[in-house]
Amino acid sequence: MSLDPGALRSLARDLGVSTDFWGWDGTRKQVADTTLVRVLAALGHEVADDADVRRIRADRARAAWAATLPRVVVLREDREESLAVHVVDGTPVDVEAILEDGSRRPLTQVEDFTAPYDLDGTRRGQASFRIPRGLPLGWHTIRAHTSEGERECPLVVTPTRITVQDGLGDRRAMGVQAQLYSVRSPRSWGIGDLADARDLAAILGVRHGADFLLINPLHASRPLPPMLPSPYLPVTRRFTSALYVRPEDVPEFRDLPEHARQRIAALRSEVSPANTRADRLERDPVLASKMEALEEIFAAPRTPARQALFDAYRAREGRGLEDFALWCALDEHREELPDRTREELASPDSPAAQQARTELADRSTFHAWVQWVLDEQLAAAQAGAREGGMRIGLMHDLAVGVTEVGADAWRLGDVLARGVGVGAPADQYNQQGQNWHQPPWHPEALAAAGYRPWRDQLRTLLRHAGALRIDHVLGLFRLWWIPDGSPASEGTYVTYDHEAMIGILALEAQRAGAIVVGEDLGTFEPWVRDYLTERGILGTSILWFENDAAGNPLPPEDYRRLCLASVNTHDLPPTAGYLAGDHVRLRHELGLLERDLDEEIAVDAAAQAKVLDAVRARGLLDEDADPREDVEATVIALHRYLAQTPSLLVGVSLVDCVGERRIQNQPGTDSEYPNWRVPLADQDGEVVTVDDIAASARTARLLAAVREAMDAT
């Protein structure tokens, strides 16, 4: 049989798969039928002909009527909602909400004249109940009492908006943005770690009045080398990489015998010389040395109190931690496993995995203990930031997704889509599109799981955070799915229930007392920003990209208040490099441009000139000054311009504080450029340490200028 393109596209739209989209160049583009078929297959719907289209529609209708309750109900506290309940036609049904505190609220039935549905000879009727507004925030349960027994589903009541940022009052917050791994101290193991984060936050808070320190994602990598350098390609987004531990700060280290302490000192001495390298960071030797050191410390006996705290941590993190720890233990032995055994271990619930839980219990306990140690050091870093006067403290970063083969892909396999990867369509900065090769959430499977994987991930991340940045927050509305083996351009958008995704984010952030910042750059529909603002989620404004309807630089007073404003991002060179056009030349060298180099340079220079002219018009930059000659003065002027905005948060990149010029990440590349491996250095290429920042006059001048300009606004 044939497949009617119209029927295929209609089905795709009904299942949340876009059949067209607006490109970055302002043209509407049609998605190929072949792409739609493959994306629908990733959603679990094989479509080969018109009969498949009819079957899928019929199966979905049957499933909806067969289920007594929906998979999950997520609603806002300020809204009431009608709940459809399906039962054998003519039989009684009572429904109640069981709240987190154990109290019960009967739901009122309302009129519903929906006609019954014939389900395999049984008439199913629909009754409707009113879920009132004003229920307390939290994770509750809806329970239906029917002639077929009791049925339940989660009820999640979310805040109308996050209000944590209101606690800042009228005084806006200034902070620093840093790639933590790149910022070392003489005490580091060759990579910036959580002790460095604690010290850096304290210095910035006490010496410079900073209110937050935004750091890269700290998500976990493999437990042994080799590890991927990108912090945005983790094996899990819930737990933390051992790369960021400071072994000497583990309490049990103090009680080690002298020979064990010497062994750890020797391990550090093997990698600490890298603290002075300015050319490139090497993660693998650091991870290997730290894991050996942690094994020495883990072998030391814990006091009863410390053991009790470890036990409490394991109980709190539950099955998610135990599965991750088991995955780490298995990953250590992965090369030794025959292919058949790997297949048998494909799921954490398989018999082979259950057997491994017993056989590898000690090793799993070690990996759970490593996460506990990291959790304690995260708490110490946040405490240090707050003690240093930061009103917000650490702002953590949530990556878009995880690697295709990793802990989350293994333990969350039921709620991740297969056969596709997440990426981005072409834009003006990467005209070939991007494929990040990350399995996306499966929208329907995630809802069927009651969004608990999303909740649990957020809870762990927010536990020691004053704020959370959501990378590519538009992914909570839709993600660009690319079928395996296809170029990034041959993908399409798949939509998510943003009311549920963002509602749960708002609930967990509100409970944790954390501000949420969404990176809302790129191609999106205008209403998205309005919705995020309505829910109390800050947006992101980058100076170079903020233009009015005529394409001119946006005046400072017209910036959004509810946003984090900064001059640049980690996907752009530091301001010194940006002014010199380094990003254009680099993309040309890497073959990422579709236009001629000279043309691209001219376009970029013209855009920069508009911004610099706007800064001059405000009297912040001398008319006759060459911005590329006196770079520091230009950097200060650009930040003063930004400080005149009403934006609630203003971020200053640490690379701009010290004069660094090299970009951290060039989107669209892998091994072609040393992404995420560039140590922090100054304008002369000399390493800048945490201790140097404490005495850096250049850092002091820039941050003082920003703070003074913000105070004057």
C-alpha positions as a printed Julia matrix, in Angstrom:
713×3 Matrix{Float64}:
   0.0     0.0    0.0
   1.03    3.6   -0.55
   1.63    6.28   2.06
  -0.36    9.48   1.56
   2.01   12.4    2.36
  -0.92   14.46   3.64
  -1.99   11.74   6.09
   1.6    11.26   7.22
   2.09   14.95   7.88
  -1.23   15.24   9.68
  -0.31   12.34  11.95
   3.12   13.84  12.61
   1.61   17.16  13.67
  -0.87   15.4   15.97
   2.06   13.59  17.62
   4.0    16.79  18.18
   6.38   16.44  15.25
   6.85   19.59  13.16
   6.36   19.26   9.43
   7.89   22.67   8.71
   9.85   25.35  10.54
  11.25   28.83  10.19
  14.95   28.89   9.36
  17.44   31.41  10.69
  17.34   33.19   7.35
  13.64   33.96   7.71
  12.37   31.37   5.21
   9.89   28.62   5.99
  11.31   25.17   5.31
   9.45   21.9    4.75
  10.57   18.73   6.56
  11.14   15.76   4.25
   8.72   12.83   4.51
  11.63   10.46   5.08
  12.67   12.47   8.13
   9.12   12.37   9.49
   8.92    8.59   9.08
  12.18    8.05  10.95
  11.31   10.47  13.75
   7.91    8.83  14.2
   9.69    5.48  14.43
  11.86    6.89  17.22
   8.63    7.78  19.0
   7.53    4.16  18.68
   5.26    4.53  15.66
   6.33    2.59  12.57
   4.69    4.08   9.49
   5.04    2.36   6.13
   1.65    2.91   4.55
  -1.81    4.43   5.08
  -2.96    1.41   7.07
  -0.26    2.17   9.66
  -1.53    5.73   9.98
  -5.07    4.47  10.66
  -3.8     1.83  13.09
  -1.76    4.34  15.11
  -4.72    6.69  15.41
  -7.04    3.87  16.47
  -4.55    2.49  19.0
  -4.11    5.89  20.61
  -7.85    6.37  20.92
  -8.24    2.9   22.45
  -5.43    3.49  24.92
  -6.94    6.77  26.08
 -10.33    5.16  26.77
  -8.85    2.02  28.34
  -6.96    4.06  30.94
  -9.02    5.1   33.95
  -6.81    8.09  34.7
  -4.26   10.05  32.68
  -0.6     9.16  33.14
   0.06   12.3   35.18
  -1.63   15.61  35.91
   0.53   18.73  36.19
  -1.22   22.01  36.89
  -0.52   25.47  38.21
  -1.68   26.45  41.66
  -3.69   29.39  40.29
  -5.75   27.31  37.86
  -8.44   24.7   38.15
  -8.59   21.81  35.76
 -11.13   19.27  34.57
 -10.06   15.64  35.02
 -11.48   13.03  32.62
 -11.96    9.59  34.2
 -12.84    6.54  32.09
 -14.83    3.66  33.6
 -17.27    0.99  32.5
 -20.24    2.97  31.3
 -22.93    3.42  33.96
 -20.79    2.33  36.92
 -20.04    4.66  39.87
 -16.69    6.35  40.45
 -15.35    8.56  43.24
 -12.11   10.53  42.96
  -9.96   12.15  45.62
  -6.63   13.95  45.85
  -4.24   12.57  48.46
  -1.81   15.33  49.36
   1.83   14.99  50.35
   0.95   15.42  54.03
  -1.51   12.53  53.85
  -4.65   14.65  53.94
  -7.42   13.93  51.46
  -9.49   16.23  49.26
 -12.53   14.72  47.51
 -12.94   16.03  43.98
 -16.3    17.27  42.79
 -17.89   15.6   39.79
 -19.15   17.9   37.03
 -21.4    17.29  34.05
 -19.88   15.49  31.09
 -21.98   14.56  28.06
 -19.22   12.78  26.14
 -20.65    9.78  24.3
 -19.49    6.31  25.43
 -16.82    4.45  23.5
 -16.98    0.82  22.39
 -13.79   -0.89  23.55
 -13.8    -4.48  22.33
 -17.48   -4.86  23.11
 -17.37   -3.03  26.44
 -18.87    0.43  26.65
 -16.52    2.88  28.36
 -17.96    6.05  29.76
 -16.3     9.31  30.73
 -16.86   11.17  33.98
 -15.3    14.56  34.71
 -14.1    15.9   38.04
 -12.94   19.37  39.0
  -9.44   19.8   40.41
  -9.74   23.12  42.28
  -7.23   25.93  42.21
  -5.33   26.68  45.37
  -4.11   23.17  46.22
  -0.77   23.24  48.05
   2.38   22.94  45.98
   3.84   19.47  45.76
   3.73   15.93  44.48
   0.33   14.52  45.32
  -1.76   11.55  44.15
  -5.13   11.27  42.45
  -6.99    8.12  43.43
 -10.11    6.88  41.64
 -12.4     4.3   43.3
 -14.17    2.32  40.56
 -16.02   -0.95  40.09
 -12.76   -2.33  38.64
 -10.74   -1.35  41.71
  -8.6     1.62  42.69
  -6.52    3.49  40.14
  -3.9     6.18  40.81
  -1.84    8.78  39.0
   0.52   11.54  40.15
  -0.84   15.05  40.67
   1.82   17.76  40.58
   0.82   21.24  41.7
   3.34   23.82  40.54
   3.83   27.5   41.42
   2.38   30.2   39.22
   5.87   31.64  39.03
   9.23   31.3   40.71
   9.58   34.11  43.23
  13.1    33.44  44.57
  14.61   36.28  42.54
  12.22   38.73  44.2
  14.35   38.32  47.33
  17.11   40.34  45.65
  14.96   43.43  46.07
  15.82   46.57  44.12
  19.57   45.91  44.13
  20.51   44.0   41.02
  23.13   41.26  41.16
  26.54   41.2   39.48
  28.43   37.96  39.06
  31.24   36.2   37.23
  31.02   33.44  34.63
  33.81   30.85  34.6
  34.75   27.5   33.16
  35.74   25.93  36.47
  38.04   23.25  35.05
  40.18   25.99  33.46
  40.74   27.92  36.71
  43.47   26.29  38.77
  45.33   27.15  41.97
  48.7    25.98  43.32
  46.67   23.42  45.29
  44.88   21.96  42.25
  45.54   18.6   40.61
  45.94   20.14  37.15
  42.21   20.89  36.78
  40.05   23.46  38.58
  37.92   21.72  41.21
  35.29   22.37  43.86
  37.83   23.68  46.35
  38.92   26.16  43.69
  35.27   27.09  43.15
  34.89   27.71  46.89
  38.0    29.89  46.97
  37.18   31.77  43.77
  33.64   32.5   44.98
  34.93   33.78  48.31
  37.47   36.05  46.6
  34.94   37.45  44.16
  32.38   37.99  46.89
  34.64   39.6   49.47
  37.02   41.55  47.21
  34.69   42.54  44.39
  31.11   42.4   45.68
  30.05   39.66  43.27
  26.73   37.97  43.99
  27.12   34.78  42.0
  29.61   32.53  40.26
  28.24   30.79  37.17
  30.22   27.64  36.39
  30.1    25.06  33.63
  28.13   21.81  34.08
  29.79   19.51  36.61
  27.94   16.44  35.35
  29.63   13.07  35.7
  31.91   11.5   33.15
  33.07    7.91  33.01
  34.78    6.73  36.21
  38.02    6.07  34.34
  39.82    7.44  31.28
  39.31    8.22  28.54
  36.7    10.88  29.24
  35.11   13.34  26.85
  36.36   16.89  27.42
  33.02   18.59  26.88
  31.1    19.3   30.09
  28.01   19.3   27.88
  28.45   15.62  26.92
  28.17   13.81  30.26
  27.19   10.23  31.0
  24.59   11.54  33.45
  23.19   14.98  34.23
  22.16   14.06  37.76
  25.49   13.26  39.41
  28.9    14.94  39.55
  32.23   14.17  37.91
  35.0    12.9   40.2
  37.26   15.22  38.21
  36.09   18.05  40.49
  36.85   16.44  43.85
  39.65   17.73  46.08
  40.93   14.53  47.74
  42.68   16.32  50.61
  39.36   17.9   51.66
  37.71   14.54  52.35
  37.49   14.29  56.19
  38.89   10.75  56.24
  42.07   12.01  54.59
  43.15   13.52  57.92
  43.05   10.11  59.59
  45.07    8.24  57.0
  48.37    6.68  58.02
  51.44    8.55  56.86
  52.28    6.1   54.07
  48.8     6.54  52.57
  49.09   10.33  52.74
  52.45   10.13  51.02
  50.95    7.91  48.34
  48.27   10.53  47.67
  50.88   13.29  47.64
  52.82   11.33  45.06
  49.71   10.95  42.9
  49.13   14.68  43.05
  52.75   15.41  42.18
  52.32   13.46  38.96
  49.66   15.86  37.67
  50.13   19.13  39.59
  52.87   20.42  37.22
  50.04   20.85  34.7
  48.8    23.74  36.87
  51.38   25.92  35.13
  50.53   24.81  31.57
  48.86   27.53  29.53
  48.48   25.63  26.27
  46.1    22.76  27.0
  44.31   20.91  29.78
  44.55   17.14  30.08
  41.7    15.53  32.01
  42.53   11.84  31.74
  45.65   11.74  33.95
  43.92   13.92  36.54
  40.88   11.67  36.69
  43.04    8.55  36.99
  45.14   10.05  39.81
  42.13   11.3   41.72
  40.35    7.96  41.51
  43.43    6.22  42.92
  43.57    8.76  45.73
  39.9     8.3   46.49
  40.36    4.54  46.73
  43.06    5.1   49.39
  40.73    7.36  51.36
  37.71    5.08  50.93
  39.67    2.24  52.52
  40.03    4.24  55.74
  37.39    3.45  58.37
  34.59    5.95  58.83
  33.37    7.03  62.23
  29.83    5.92  63.15
  28.61    9.46  62.55
  30.21    9.67  59.13
  28.8     6.28  58.19
  25.35    7.44  59.29
  25.62   10.5   57.05
  26.73    8.34  54.11
  23.8     5.99  54.71
  21.43    8.96  54.82
  22.8    10.26  51.52
  22.29    6.9   49.84
  18.75    6.66  51.16
  17.94   10.18  49.96
  19.25    9.64  46.42
  17.69    6.18  46.24
  17.54    3.96  43.2
  18.98    6.6   40.9
  22.26    6.68  42.83
  22.43    2.91  43.16
  21.92    2.43  39.43
  24.55    5.05  38.61
  27.04    3.47  41.04
  26.41    0.05  39.52
  26.91    1.47  36.02
  30.26    2.9   37.12
  31.3    -0.47  38.54
  30.28   -2.21  35.31
  31.98    0.42  33.18
  35.27   -0.29  34.91
  35.02   -3.89  33.65
  33.35   -3.19  30.31
  36.32   -4.19  28.18
  36.48   -7.54  29.95
  32.83   -8.43  29.25
  31.94  -10.66  26.31
  29.38   -9.28  23.89
  26.64  -11.61  25.14
  27.11  -10.43  28.69
  26.89   -6.83  27.56
  23.58   -7.58  25.9
  22.35   -9.24  29.08
  23.35   -6.14  31.04
  21.49   -3.82  28.7
  19.04   -2.82  31.43
  19.51   -2.19  35.17
  16.51   -4.44  35.77
  17.87   -7.43  33.83
  18.72  -10.63  35.76
  22.39  -10.16  34.89
  22.34   -6.63  36.33
  20.66   -7.86  39.5
  23.38  -10.46  39.88
  26.01   -7.78  39.29
  24.52   -5.71  42.12
  25.53   -8.48  44.47
  28.87   -9.35  42.92
  29.97   -5.72  42.58
  28.37   -4.42  45.77
  31.66   -3.21  47.25
  32.65   -1.41  44.08
  29.19    0.13  43.75
  29.46    1.33  47.34
  32.74    3.02  46.47
  31.18    4.92  43.59
  28.2     5.93  45.73
  30.69    7.15  48.35
  32.5     9.24  45.71
  29.21   10.98  44.94
  28.63   11.61  48.65
  32.08   13.18  48.96
  31.34   15.37  45.94
  27.99   16.33  47.44
  29.75   17.47  50.62
  32.25   19.52  48.64
  29.46   21.09  46.6
  27.83   22.11  49.87
  31.12   23.56  51.1
  31.58   25.55  47.89
  28.1    27.05  48.15
  28.62   27.79  51.84
  31.92   29.51  51.05
  30.24   31.63  48.4
  27.51   32.75  50.79
  29.97   33.39  53.59
  31.91   35.57  51.17
  28.87   37.8   50.8
  27.36   36.41  47.62
  23.59   36.77  47.72
  23.12   33.94  45.23
  26.32   31.91  45.35
  27.0    29.15  42.87
  24.96   29.09  39.68
  25.12   25.58  38.26
  24.56   24.73  34.62
  22.3    21.98  33.24
  23.4    20.54  29.9
  20.92   19.72  27.14
  21.49   15.97  27.25
  23.82   13.03  27.75
  26.04   10.76  25.68
  24.48    8.01  23.6
  26.34    5.36  25.64
  26.43    6.26  29.31
  24.81    5.95  32.7
  21.61    7.84  31.88
  21.24    6.09  28.54
  21.45    2.82  30.5
  19.41    3.57  33.59
  16.82    5.83  31.91
  16.49    3.84  28.71
  12.71    3.64  29.05
  12.28    7.41  28.86
  14.88    8.26  26.2
  14.22    8.04  22.46
  16.42    5.81  20.32
  17.53    6.16  16.73
  17.8     9.94  16.91
  20.15   12.55  18.32
  19.6    16.08  19.56
  21.12   19.02  17.76
  20.31   22.36  16.19
  19.37   23.47  12.69
  21.59   25.81  10.74
  22.01   29.32  12.11
  24.13   32.35  11.24
  27.0    31.11  13.41
  26.96   27.49  12.29
  25.51   27.35   8.83
  25.63   23.56   8.58
  23.66   22.89  11.76
  24.85   20.85  14.73
  24.39   17.27  15.89
  25.25   16.75  19.55
  24.53   13.0   19.35
  22.46   12.99  22.54
  19.34   10.84  23.01
  16.39   13.1   23.84
  13.66   12.62  26.4
  10.82   10.59  24.87
   7.84   12.93  25.48
   5.19   10.26  26.04
   7.45    7.88  27.98
   8.56   10.69  30.29
   4.93   11.57  30.97
   4.15    7.88  31.58
   6.92    7.91  34.21
   5.17   10.8   35.92
   8.13   13.09  35.07
   9.97   11.61  38.05
  13.3    11.27  36.19
  13.15   14.99  35.41
  12.21   15.8   39.01
  14.92   13.63  40.56
  17.59   15.13  38.33
  16.54   18.65  39.27
  16.46   17.9   42.98
  20.03   16.62  43.0
  21.3    19.56  40.94
  19.5    22.18  43.01
  20.48   20.88  46.42
  23.58   23.08  46.68
  22.77   25.78  44.12
  21.79   29.39  44.54
  20.75   29.39  40.89
  20.54   27.06  37.92
  21.19   27.92  34.3
  19.31   25.77  31.8
  21.34   25.41  28.63
  19.08   25.67  25.57
  15.95   26.16  27.68
  13.97   26.05  24.44
  14.5    22.29  24.66
  11.77   22.21  27.3
   9.4    23.34  24.55
  10.88   21.5   21.57
  14.1    19.79  20.5
  15.67   19.34  17.09
  15.69   15.58  16.49
  18.09   14.24  13.86
  17.7    10.62  12.66
  20.89    8.61  13.12
  23.14    8.84  10.09
  21.5    11.99   8.72
  23.12   15.42   8.55
  21.98   18.01  11.09
  20.02   19.83   8.4
  17.72   16.82   7.91
  16.01   16.93  11.27
  12.82   18.36  12.69
  11.43   19.73  15.91
   9.6    17.49  18.38
   7.5    19.27  20.97
   7.22   18.62  24.71
   4.56   19.45  27.27
   6.21   22.67  28.35
   3.55   23.32  30.98
   4.63   20.12  32.71
   8.39   20.41  32.13
   8.64   24.04  33.2
   6.04   23.68  35.93
   8.09   20.93  37.59
  11.26   22.98  37.14
   9.52   25.91  38.85
   8.31   23.7   41.7
  11.71   22.2   42.45
  13.52   25.54  42.12
  11.04   27.29  44.39
  11.43   24.6   47.02
  15.22   24.74  46.75
  15.31   28.53  46.92
  17.13   28.78  43.6
  16.87   31.31  40.78
  16.47   29.81  37.29
  18.07   31.29  34.18
  17.1    29.95  30.78
  19.52   30.25  27.86
  16.86   31.39  25.39
  19.07   32.25  22.43
  18.59   30.97  18.91
  15.48   30.39  16.81
  12.21   30.4   18.74
   8.68   31.74  18.61
   8.17   35.13  20.33
   5.6    33.83  22.83
   8.2    31.53  24.38
  10.06   34.37  26.08
   6.78   35.8   27.35
   5.86   32.43  28.83
   9.21   32.03  30.57
   8.89   35.52  32.05
   5.38   34.7   33.24
   6.74   31.65  35.09
   9.55   33.65  36.74
  12.38   32.16  34.66
  15.09   34.62  33.67
  16.17   34.82  30.06
  19.6    35.44  28.58
  20.73   38.55  26.73
  24.09   38.74  24.96
  25.25   42.25  24.07
  26.32   41.41  20.51
  22.99   39.74  19.69
  20.49   42.19  21.2
  19.0    44.24  18.36
  15.79   46.18  17.83
  13.33   45.61  14.99
  15.48   47.72  12.66
  18.58   45.62  13.37
  20.28   48.26  15.47
  21.79   47.62  18.91
  19.11   47.57  21.56
  19.34   50.59  23.87
  20.22   49.54  27.43
  16.91   50.74  28.84
  15.03   48.41  26.47
  16.66   45.21  27.75
  14.48   42.8   29.7
  14.6    43.09  33.47
  14.1    39.4   34.11
  17.29   38.15  32.48
  21.0    37.5   32.85
  22.81   39.96  30.6
  26.43   39.51  29.56
  28.78   40.63  26.81
  29.61   37.13  25.56
  29.23   33.38  26.08
  31.51   30.33  26.13
  30.63   29.75  22.47
  32.22   33.08  21.51
  35.8    34.23  21.98
  36.53   36.47  24.96
  35.86   40.08  24.06
  39.5    40.68  23.09
  39.33   37.86  20.54
  35.85   38.83  19.38
  36.91   42.4   18.62
  39.76   41.01  16.53
  37.41   38.76  14.53
  39.06   35.58  15.77
  35.75   33.7   15.67
  35.23   34.38  11.97
  38.74   33.34  10.96
  38.55   30.22  13.08
  35.26   29.13  11.51
  36.78   29.74   8.09
  39.82   27.6    8.93
  37.52   24.82  10.1
  35.29   24.95   7.03
  32.19   26.1    8.89
  31.36   29.1    6.73
  29.15   29.08   3.66
  30.0    32.66   2.69
  33.37   33.97   1.53
  35.78   34.86   4.37
  36.13   38.51   3.34
  32.37   38.86   3.12
  31.9    37.26   6.53
  34.55   39.51   8.09
  32.9    42.57   6.59
  29.48   41.55   7.92
  30.89   40.86  11.37
  32.87   44.12  11.45
  29.79   46.1   10.47
  27.77   44.49  13.28
  30.54   45.24  15.78
  30.76   48.83  14.58
  27.08   49.37  15.3
  27.54   48.22  18.89
  30.69   50.29  19.4
  28.94   53.35  17.96
  26.1    52.85  20.42
  28.61   52.66  23.25
  30.31   55.86  22.02
  26.94   57.6   21.84
  26.58   57.01  25.56
  29.92   58.66  26.22
  31.46   55.41  27.41
  34.17   55.18  24.74
  36.3    57.97  23.27
  35.3    58.94  19.75
  38.84   58.66  18.45
  39.79   55.52  20.39
  40.69   52.4   18.43
  38.8    49.6   20.24
  41.28   47.01  19.06
  44.27   48.93  20.34
  43.1    49.73  23.87
  41.27   46.47  24.45
  40.87   46.83  28.21
  39.21   50.23  27.88
  36.85   48.82  25.26
  35.97   45.82  27.44
  35.18   48.13  30.35
  33.08   50.41  28.12
  31.04   47.5   26.76
  30.35   46.25  30.28
  29.4    49.72  31.49
  26.92   49.89  28.62
  25.5    46.56  29.7
  25.36   47.68  33.34
  22.98   50.48  32.31
  20.31   47.92  31.47
  17.57   47.03  33.96
  18.61   43.36  33.78
  18.35   41.72  37.18
  21.61   39.79  36.73
  24.72   41.03  34.96
  27.43   38.47  34.25
  31.08   39.23  33.57
  33.18   36.49  31.98
  36.31   35.67  33.91
  38.23   35.55  30.63
  37.4    39.23  30.13
  38.58   40.01  33.65
  42.09   38.71  32.91
  42.52   39.53  29.21
  42.25   36.02  27.76
  41.64   35.89  24.0
  41.1    32.21  23.13
  37.64   30.71  22.7
  36.68   27.78  24.93
  34.4    26.04  22.47
  33.85   26.27  18.75
  30.36   24.89  18.01
  30.19   22.37  15.22
  33.64   20.9   15.9
  35.0    17.93  17.76
  38.7    17.14  17.41
  39.36   19.98  14.96
  39.75   22.44  17.85
  40.76   21.86  21.52
  37.25   22.53  22.81
  36.92   22.77  26.59
  40.68   22.27  27.02
  41.9    25.87  27.15
  43.4    26.91  30.53
  42.73   30.39  31.87
  45.53   32.75  30.81
  46.08   36.49  30.48
  46.72   38.69  27.45
  50.33   37.54  27.36
  49.47   33.85  27.45
  50.55   33.43  31.08
  48.51   31.15  33.35
  46.14   32.94  35.72
  45.37   31.11  38.97
  42.68   31.58  41.59
  45.3    33.22  43.8
  46.3    35.59  40.99
  42.7    36.74  40.63
  42.71   37.85  44.26
  45.47   40.35  43.43
  44.56   41.11  39.79
  44.32   44.84  39.18
  42.74   44.25  35.78
  40.01   42.11  37.35
  39.43   44.75  40.02
  39.12   47.55  37.46
  36.53   45.73  35.35
  34.36   44.47  38.2
  34.52   47.83  39.99
  33.4    49.57  36.8
  30.45   47.2   36.41
  29.43   47.49  40.04
  29.63   51.29  40.01
  27.62   51.54  36.79
  24.94   49.21  38.17
  24.73   51.2   41.41
  24.29   54.39  39.4
  21.42   52.98  37.35
